[in-house]
């Protein structure tokens, strides 16, 4: 099998999987419909762009369609960014202002209308042959790269911010799913980085053997990323439940007050009260416990409670609560009268709802797996 046949086969499989996945996202019944549609749009734009791997030569008889394919990539970074917003924030909704993200796509198509869409075939070809030397073409190429970098950085900042808010306000241990979104974002950037290498090689060496190998790597990376999207989706059908976009990291809301003897004494009393409450009332046994729930129980305003835990105890609410869950699990695992309980039963009893999350948190806290800890304790 030569390089072109391998690339053709790889790209065909990838495009088929992407389109099938996009169709599934659009048709499946779920409460996360907006996220699914935005991801489907992003996948569709990638599938359309990947059609380039199936071409040996320029499609002279379908110039308008090929030109439109060039323009659709301007929708990819924006659709991915909006998808990240919809995943990270439970109350995210599309608004008229989000139509601004389509301006580059519309502007580029207006440019193509002038030189390609509405002229005869000979003029189309002449325009295409001279495109790379046109300042406007170079501007749009620069604009795409600039927008890609901006959207990529913005996506990472949104993920990092929502993760901080999640850790400060929620305890349902699904944070590993948010990490999967980090991985998807990185893979997306790796794909683009390969494209940048291809452009650079083309500029330096022209359409030669090196570029052919880069194109094949690009096609294989496209297939790999597609498989990763599917793997992530199948393993996390509910994905991340999202945080409220109105919530902010506590450091942005309440700057840490200057330490004084009176303040330290006051905070120490509040910390001791909170610790006693956690031990006596065991609110952490509720797997869906949030900082709002705990605030109502201890009669401390949410902002003050968040400040106390995140700033003065120097712990995320997520870690603060899970430590009590692990301590409770350790008590049960050491209790010879409860040997009949399985690890799965124990993790549900202490407030976890995921075996993988429980094992990860338990090992982080004790340095051992729950099974090993039980064997050594009994």
Secondary structure, 3 states (H helix, E strand, C coil): CCHHHHHHHHHHHHHHHHHHHHHHHHHCCCCCHHHHHHHHHHHHHHHHHHHHHHCCCCCHHHHHHHHHHHHHHHHHHHHHHHHHHHHHECCCCCCHHHHHHHHHHHHHHHHHHHHHHCCCHHHHHHHHHHHHHCHHHHHHHHHHHHHHHHHHHHHHHHHHHHHHHHHHHECCCCHHHHHHHHHHHHHHHHHHHHHHHHHHHHHHHCCCHHHHHHHHHHHHHHHHHHHHHHHHHHHCCCCCCCECCCCCCHHHHCCCCCCCHHHHHHHHHHHHHHHHHHHHHCHHHCCCCEHHHHHHHHCCCHHHHHHHHHHHCCCCHHHHHHHHHHHHHHHHHHCHHHCCCCHHHHHHHCCCCCHHHHHHHHHHHHCCCHHHHHHHHC
